[in-house]
Each structure stands twice: as structure tokens, then as C-alpha cells.
Amino acid sequence: MKKPQRDVTLRFLAEPQDVNFGGKVHGGAVMKWIDLAAYACAAGWSGRYCVTAYAGGIRFVAPIHVGSLVEVAAKVIYTGSSSMHIALEVNACDPKSLNRRLTTHCIVIMVAVDETGHKIEIPKWVPETEADKKQHQSALKLMEMRKQISDEMQIYLEEE
């Protein structure tokens, strides 16, 4: 049996159609790239079709300019029975200098599904290195925080 792929990196140039009215790549384009990388990572780990269940903690740290070499790195940091927590980092640089800088980071949760759209079991990821163990613990803390946020958000879902 082939070992699941834990991480993936997408690389491409930011194109003119990705730019907003301010001349920088717009956040929606970056979020699309994040979703694509999260899918590629989750599918590589699970060997299954996956859907996005959650995207959060998106932090836009620095702008991306047209023509920049963009790198979207995705890595599994936690697995449930069918879900995968993926840590993502977006870096960009001028392709002539290759001085990379962090532009965006976040967490995305993907769920593996079968042909009928039902959740399906995936291989378990077990942290090995100290860095893996810290990221795994962080994912557990974030799960608890998301539950609290979800509870607080209920007020916006109630009808008057």
C-alpha cells in the first residue's frame, strides 16, 4: 500500500485577472488558491474526493503583486475519522530575486466523501517530530475554540 502524501505545494505566477482595484491580488483569489491547495493535500492524504467543511483564521499578512511567484503550502496537522485539518501558508516573491515573504496563513478542514457524498474513513495521521506534535496540539486547541465560536454565532442564525 502506498504511503499517503501529507503535504503539497502549489507554485504559479499571480496573473492580471487576480488583481483588485487597488492593484494587488484580491483576497478572493488567495482564498481560492488556499482551497485548491487544501483539496490537493486532503486528496493526497485520503486517496478520496474531499470537500471543504471549514476555513478559518485567515490572516492576510502582506499583499501579493501581479507577476509574483506564489507558493501555497498545505500540510495535514490532524485527522479525525473522515476529516483532515490542513495548515496552509501562502508565500510570494519577485521571481527574479526569490526573496520569499509570508502573505497569508490559515487552517482549512476537509472531509473525505464517497461517491454518494457520505463521509468515509481516512488513514490516521500520527505526529512524529516535536514540530508535528506542537501542530497537532494546536489543532486540538483550535477545535475547542471553534466550538465556542460556533456557540456564540448561534445568535445570528436565530430568526426574530
Disulfide bonds with the S-S distance in Angstrom:
none
